[in-house]
Amino acid sequence: MHIDLTLDTRGLNCPLPILKAKKALATLQSGQSLQVTSTDPGSMRDFAAFAKQTGNELLSQETVGNDFIHVLKRR
């Protein structure tokens, strides 16, 4: 999967990972992808809700060790 921008929000808790992702998505063109790495367990549901609310596509979510990795595609 091609990633256009990566964002490391490890150590930050809700709502900061979402807010930083929103700001990063605004810099991307439609169809580009953003990967966000977080350590907040709540980010799994937060990013699913964020994608649904904003119309951006949640391409994947996975847990790797203590990290939660989310990939979004800008609408």
N, CA, C and O atoms as CSV, one atom per row, in Angstrom:
chain,resi,resn,atom,element,x,y,z
A,1,MET,N,N,0.849,-1.188,0.000
A,1,MET,CA,C,0.000,0.000,0.000
A,1,MET,C,C,0.889,1.244,0.000
A,1,MET,O,O,1.831,1.344,0.786
A,2,HIS,N,N,0.583,2.178,-0.877
A,2,HIS,CA,C,1.361,3.421,-0.970
A,2,HIS,C,C,0.880,4.403,0.107
A,2,HIS,O,O,-0.317,4.664,0.229
A,3,ILE,N,N,1.819,4.937,0.878
A,3,ILE,CA,C,1.526,5.931,1.918
A,3,ILE,C,C,2.154,7.256,1.484
A,3,ILE,O,O,3.351,7.319,1.203
A,4,ASP,N,N,1.343,8.310,1.432
A,4,ASP,CA,C,1.846,9.623,1.022
A,4,ASP,C,C,2.422,10.425,2.173
A,4,ASP,O,O,3.334,11.229,1.980
A,5,LEU,N,N,1.888,10.209,3.379
A,5,LEU,CA,C,2.336,10.973,4.542
A,5,LEU,C,C,2.191,10.101,5.778
A,5,LEU,O,O,1.194,9.396,5.935
A,6,THR,N,N,3.192,10.150,6.658
A,6,THR,CA,C,3.098,9.413,7.925
A,6,THR,C,C,3.074,10.411,9.077
A,6,THR,O,O,3.668,11.487,9.016
A,7,LEU,N,N,2.371,10.015,10.119
A,7,LEU,CA,C,2.210,10.881,11.286
A,7,LEU,C,C,2.402,10.024,12.531
A,7,LEU,O,O,1.739,8.999,12.688
A,8,ASP,N,N,3.297,10.433,13.407
A,8,ASP,CA,C,3.571,9.710,14.648
A,8,ASP,C,C,2.915,10.461,15.800
A,8,ASP,O,O,3.343,11.556,16.164
A,9,THR,N,N,1.876,9.864,16.368
A,9,THR,CA,C,1.190,10.496,17.504
A,9,THR,C,C,1.354,9.649,18.764
A,9,THR,O,O,0.546,9.737,19.689
A,10,ARG,N,N,2.403,8.828,18.796
A,10,ARG,CA,C,2.640,7.990,19.978
A,10,ARG,C,C,2.835,8.869,21.204
A,10,ARG,O,O,3.511,9.897,21.154
A,11,GLY,N,N,2.226,8.440,22.308
A,11,GLY,CA,C,2.323,9.184,23.563
A,11,GLY,C,C,1.231,10.215,23.740
A,11,GLY,O,O,1.086,10.776,24.826
A,12,LEU,N,N,0.453,10.481,22.693
A,12,LEU,CA,C,-0.639,11.453,22.776
A,12,LEU,C,C,-1.966,10.725,22.975
A,12,LEU,O,O,-2.186,9.648,22.421
A,13,ASN,N,N,-2.839,11.325,23.767
A,13,ASN,CA,C,-4.156,10.743,24.001
A,13,ASN,C,C,-5.234,11.560,23.314
A,13,ASN,O,O,-5.018,12.703,22.910
A,14,CYS,N,N,-6.389,10.949,23.194
A,14,CYS,CA,C,-7.553,11.576,22.575
A,14,CYS,C,C,-7.786,12.957,23.196
A,14,CYS,O,O,-7.712,13.090,24.418
A,15,PRO,N,N,-8.057,13.954,22.415
A,15,PRO,CA,C,-8.354,13.954,20.986
A,15,PRO,C,C,-7.163,14.333,20.104
A,15,PRO,O,O,-7.340,14.556,18.906
A,16,LEU,N,N,-5.964,14.409,20.664
A,16,LEU,CA,C,-4.814,14.915,19.903
A,16,LEU,C,C,-4.472,14.099,18.649
A,16,LEU,O,O,-4.188,14.704,17.615
A,17,PRO,N,N,-4.482,12.760,18.681
A,17,PRO,CA,C,-4.184,12.043,17.426
A,17,PRO,C,C,-5.169,12.387,16.300
A,17,PRO,O,O,-4.768,12.526,15.144
A,18,ILE,N,N,-6.441,12.522,16.636
A,18,ILE,CA,C,-7.451,12.874,15.629
A,18,ILE,C,C,-7.223,14.293,15.118
A,18,ILE,O,O,-7.285,14.536,13.912
A,19,LEU,N,N,-6.963,15.218,16.016
A,19,LEU,CA,C,-6.751,16.614,15.611
A,19,LEU,C,C,-5.525,16.748,14.708
A,19,LEU,O,O,-5.560,17.478,13.718
A,20,LYS,N,N,-4.449,16.048,15.044
A,20,LYS,CA,C,-3.242,16.103,14.218
A,20,LYS,C,C,-3.488,15.424,12.864
A,20,LYS,O,O,-2.979,15.876,11.839
A,21,ALA,N,N,-4.263,14.345,12.867
A,21,ALA,CA,C,-4.585,13.669,11.607
A,21,ALA,C,C,-5.436,14.565,10.716
A,21,ALA,O,O,-5.229,14.617,9.503
A,22,LYS,N,N,-6.390,15.267,11.311
A,22,LYS,CA,C,-7.248,16.170,10.544
A,22,LYS,C,C,-6.409,17.256,9.871
A,22,LYS,O,O,-6.616,17.584,8.703
A,23,LYS,N,N,-5.465,17.802,10.624
A,23,LYS,CA,C,-4.590,18.849,10.088
A,23,LYS,C,C,-3.703,18.288,8.966
A,23,LYS,O,O,-3.495,18.950,7.948
A,24,ALA,N,N,-3.186,17.074,9.155
A,24,ALA,CA,C,-2.330,16.449,8.138
A,24,ALA,C,C,-3.124,16.122,6.880
A,24,ALA,O,O,-2.628,16.323,5.772
A,25,LEU,N,N,-4.344,15.625,7.031
A,25,LEU,CA,C,-5.181,15.304,5.870
A,25,LEU,C,C,-5.460,16.544,5.024
A,25,LEU,O,O,-5.583,16.457,3.803
A,26,ALA,N,N,-5.557,17.688,5.676
A,26,ALA,CA,C,-5.844,18.934,4.968
A,26,ALA,C,C,-4.710,19.316,4.019
A,26,ALA,O,O,-4.919,20.088,3.083
A,27,THR,N,N,-3.510,18.778,4.254
A,27,THR,CA,C,-2.372,19.091,3.388
A,27,THR,C,C,-2.295,18.150,2.184
A,27,THR,O,O,-1.517,18.386,1.259
A,28,LEU,N,N,-3.092,17.094,2.196
A,28,LEU,CA,C,-3.050,16.096,1.126
A,28,LEU,C,C,-4.056,16.402,0.026
A,28,LEU,O,O,-5.045,17.104,0.239
A,29,GLN,N,N,-3.783,15.863,-1.145
A,29,GLN,CA,C,-4.722,15.948,-2.265
A,29,GLN,C,C,-5.734,14.811,-2.129
A,29,GLN,O,O,-5.479,13.818,-1.446
A,30,SER,N,N,-6.865,14.965,-2.775
A,30,SER,CA,C,-7.876,13.913,-2.781
A,30,SER,C,C,-7.267,12.615,-3.309
A,30,SER,O,O,-6.589,12.609,-4.336
A,31,GLY,N,N,-7.515,11.516,-2.594
A,31,GLY,CA,C,-7.010,10.208,-2.996
A,31,GLY,C,C,-5.677,9.830,-2.373
A,31,GLY,O,O,-5.273,8.669,-2.435
A,32,GLN,N,N,-4.988,10.798,-1.771
A,32,GLN,CA,C,-3.719,10.484,-1.115
A,32,GLN,C,C,-3.986,9.851,0.246
A,32,GLN,O,O,-5.074,9.996,0.805
A,33,SER,N,N,-2.975,9.143,0.780
A,33,SER,CA,C,-3.172,8.411,2.022
A,33,SER,C,C,-2.268,8.906,3.145
A,33,SER,O,O,-1.163,9.400,2.922
A,34,LEU,N,N,-2.781,8.752,4.352
A,34,LEU,CA,C,-2.100,9.159,5.577
A,34,LEU,C,C,-2.036,7.961,6.512
A,34,LEU,O,O,-3.046,7.305,6.767
A,35,GLN,N,N,-0.836,7.680,7.022
A,35,GLN,CA,C,-0.682,6.643,8.033
A,35,GLN,C,C,-0.426,7.302,9.374
A,35,GLN,O,O,0.482,8.123,9.504
A,36,VAL,N,N,-1.219,6.948,10.370
A,36,VAL,CA,C,-1.085,7.506,11.713
A,36,VAL,C,C,-0.730,6.379,12.676
A,36,VAL,O,O,-1.415,5.358,12.728
A,37,THR,N,N,0.338,6.570,13.433
A,37,THR,CA,C,0.729,5.613,14.460
A,37,THR,C,C,0.412,6.223,15.817
A,37,THR,O,O,0.810,7.349,16.118
A,38,SER,N,N,-0.314,5.460,16.632
A,38,SER,CA,C,-0.759,5.948,17.936
A,38,SER,C,C,-0.517,4.879,18.995
A,38,SER,O,O,-0.410,3.695,18.676
A,39,THR,N,N,-0.433,5.299,20.253
A,39,THR,CA,C,-0.358,4.343,21.361
A,39,THR,C,C,-1.631,4.383,22.197
A,39,THR,O,O,-1.731,3.682,23.204
A,40,ASP,N,N,-2.594,5.185,21.795
A,40,ASP,CA,C,-3.865,5.313,22.510
A,40,ASP,C,C,-4.816,4.202,22.053
A,40,ASP,O,O,-5.236,4.193,20.896
A,41,PRO,N,N,-5.164,3.254,22.956
A,41,PRO,CA,C,-6.052,2.162,22.564
A,41,PRO,C,C,-7.405,2.654,22.044
A,41,PRO,O,O,-8.018,1.995,21.204
A,42,GLY,N,N,-7.869,3.786,22.526
A,42,GLY,CA,C,-9.135,4.349,22.070
A,42,GLY,C,C,-9.085,4.846,20.637
A,42,GLY,O,O,-10.122,5.127,20.036
A,43,SER,N,N,-7.878,4.955,20.089
A,43,SER,CA,C,-7.756,5.462,18.726
A,43,SER,C,C,-8.385,4.521,17.703
A,43,SER,O,O,-8.760,4.963,16.617
A,44,MET,N,N,-8.509,3.243,18.023
A,44,MET,CA,C,-9.122,2.301,17.085
A,44,MET,C,C,-10.565,2.722,16.787
A,44,MET,O,O,-10.958,2.797,15.623
A,45,ARG,N,N,-11.341,2.992,17.810
A,45,ARG,CA,C,-12.728,3.423,17.587
A,45,ARG,C,C,-12.787,4.889,17.153
A,45,ARG,O,O,-13.655,5.276,16.371
A,46,ASP,N,N,-11.861,5.700,17.662
A,46,ASP,CA,C,-11.859,7.126,17.321
A,46,ASP,C,C,-11.633,7.352,15.827
A,46,ASP,O,O,-12.311,8.177,15.216
A,47,PHE,N,N,-10.681,6.621,15.237
A,47,PHE,CA,C,-10.403,6.812,13.810
A,47,PHE,C,C,-11.519,6.254,12.938
A,47,PHE,O,O,-11.792,6.788,11.863
A,48,ALA,N,N,-12.165,5.183,13.392
A,48,ALA,CA,C,-13.310,4.649,12.642
A,48,ALA,C,C,-14.435,5.683,12.620
A,48,ALA,O,O,-15.047,5.912,11.577
A,49,ALA,N,N,-14.709,6.304,13.763
A,49,ALA,CA,C,-15.754,7.326,13.846
A,49,ALA,C,C,-15.361,8.575,13.056
A,49,ALA,O,O,-16.198,9.174,12.381
A,50,PHE,N,N,-14.096,8.961,13.140
A,50,PHE,CA,C,-13.600,10.134,12.415
A,50,PHE,C,C,-13.786,9.947,10.910
A,50,PHE,O,O,-14.259,10.854,10.225
A,51,ALA,N,N,-13.417,8.779,10.399
A,51,ALA,CA,C,-13.553,8.514,8.965
A,51,ALA,C,C,-15.015,8.583,8.540
A,51,ALA,O,O,-15.345,9.157,7.503
A,52,LYS,N,N,-15.877,7.999,9.343
A,52,LYS,CA,C,-17.311,7.994,9.020
A,52,LYS,C,C,-17.873,9.421,9.008
A,52,LYS,O,O,-18.663,9.773,8.131
A,53,GLN,N,N,-17.466,10.231,9.974
A,53,GLN,CA,C,-17.981,11.598,10.091
A,53,GLN,C,C,-17.465,12.525,9.005
A,53,GLN,O,O,-18.180,13.424,8.561
A,54,THR,N,N,-16.226,12.312,8.574
A,54,THR,CA,C,-15.599,13.250,7.631
A,54,THR,C,C,-15.683,12.806,6.176
A,54,THR,O,O,-15.434,13.601,5.269
A,55,GLY,N,N,-16.030,11.547,5.948
A,55,GLY,CA,C,-16.103,11.054,4.578
A,55,GLY,C,C,-14.774,10.571,4.028
A,55,GLY,O,O,-14.692,10.148,2.875
A,56,ASN,N,N,-13.723,10.632,4.857
A,56,ASN,CA,C,-12.441,10.054,4.461
A,56,ASN,C,C,-12.532,8.540,4.638
A,56,ASN,O,O,-13.245,8.052,5.514
A,57,GLU,N,N,-11.808,7.805,3.803
A,57,GLU,CA,C,-11.891,6.349,3.848
A,57,GLU,C,C,-10.839,5.768,4.786
A,57,GLU,O,O,-9.656,6.093,4.683
A,58,LEU,N,N,-11.276,4.907,5.700
A,58,LEU,CA,C,-10.361,4.192,6.587
A,58,LEU,C,C,-9.934,2.925,5.855
A,58,LEU,O,O,-10.701,1.966,5.760
A,59,LEU,N,N,-8.699,2.925,5.333
A,59,LEU,CA,C,-8.223,1.806,4.528
A,59,LEU,C,C,-7.830,0.607,5.377
A,59,LEU,O,O,-8.076,-0.535,4.990
A,60,SER,N,N,-7.216,0.861,6.542
A,60,SER,CA,C,-6.817,-0.249,7.406
A,60,SER,C,C,-6.538,0.232,8.814
A,60,SER,O,O,-6.260,1.406,9.058
A,61,GLN,N,N,-6.622,-0.723,9.736
A,61,GLN,CA,C,-6.230,-0.510,11.125
A,61,GLN,C,C,-5.570,-1.792,11.589
A,61,GLN,O,O,-6.065,-2.887,11.324
A,62,GLU,N,N,-4.453,-1.653,12.281
A,62,GLU,CA,C,-3.806,-2.839,12.819
A,62,GLU,C,C,-3.072,-2.495,14.101
A,62,GLU,O,O,-2.706,-1.345,14.345
A,63,THR,N,N,-2.867,-3.516,14.908
A,63,THR,CA,C,-2.122,-3.376,16.147
A,63,THR,C,C,-0.793,-4.088,15.973
A,63,THR,O,O,-0.749,-5.265,15.614
A,64,VAL,N,N,0.293,-3.366,16.231
A,64,VAL,CA,C,1.636,-3.927,16.151
A,64,VAL,C,C,2.331,-3.617,17.471
A,64,VAL,O,O,2.761,-2.487,17.704
A,65,GLY,N,N,2.435,-4.611,18.322
A,65,GLY,CA,C,3.001,-4.381,19.650
A,65,GLY,C,C,2.104,-3.424,20.419
A,65,GLY,O,O,0.917,-3.699,20.596
A,66,ASN,N,N,2.653,-2.306,20.878
A,66,ASN,CA,C,1.879,-1.295,21.597
A,66,ASN,C,C,1.356,-0.188,20.686
A,66,ASN,O,O,0.729,0.765,21.148
A,67,ASP,N,N,1.621,-0.323,19.388
A,67,ASP,CA,C,1.216,0.709,18.429
A,67,ASP,C,C,-0.081,0.325,17.708
A,67,ASP,O,O,-0.328,-0.842,17.404
A,68,PHE,N,N,-0.883,1.332,17.453
A,68,PHE,CA,C,-2.105,1.186,16.672
A,68,PHE,C,C,-1.885,1.991,15.398
A,68,PHE,O,O,-1.660,3.201,15.446
A,69,ILE,N,N,-1.953,1.307,14.260
A,69,ILE,CA,C,-1.630,1.946,12.986
A,69,ILE,C,C,-2.897,2.077,12.144
A,69,ILE,O,O,-3.593,1.096,11.881
A,70,HIS,N,N,-3.176,3.298,11.734
A,70,HIS,CA,C,-4.382,3.622,10.974
A,70,HIS,C,C,-3.962,4.200,9.630
A,70,HIS,O,O,-3.045,5.018,9.564
A,71,VAL,N,N,-4.624,3.783,8.564
A,71,VAL,CA,C,-4.349,4.351,7.250
A,71,VAL,C,C,-5.656,4.919,6.705
A,71,VAL,O,O,-6.654,4.211,6.564
A,72,LEU,N,N,-5.623,6.203,6.406
A,72,LEU,CA,C,-6.790,6.923,5.884
A,72,LEU,C,C,-6.513,7.409,4.477
A,72,LEU,O,O,-5.379,7.755,4.145
A,73,LYS,N,N,-7.544,7.434,3.650
A,73,LYS,CA,C,-7.433,8.020,2.315
A,73,LYS,C,C,-8.302,9.268,2.269
A,73,LYS,O,O,-9.486,9.237,2.605
A,74,ARG,N,N,-7.687,10.366,1.846
A,74,ARG,CA,C,-8.421,11.637,1.802
A,74,ARG,C,C,-9.509,11.599,0.740
A,74,ARG,O,O,-9.295,11.125,-0.376
A,75,ARG,N,N,-10.666,12.101,1.104
A,75,ARG,CA,C,-11.802,12.105,0.172
A,75,ARG,C,C,-11.586,13.111,-0.934
A,75,ARG,O,O,-12.437,13.255,-1.812
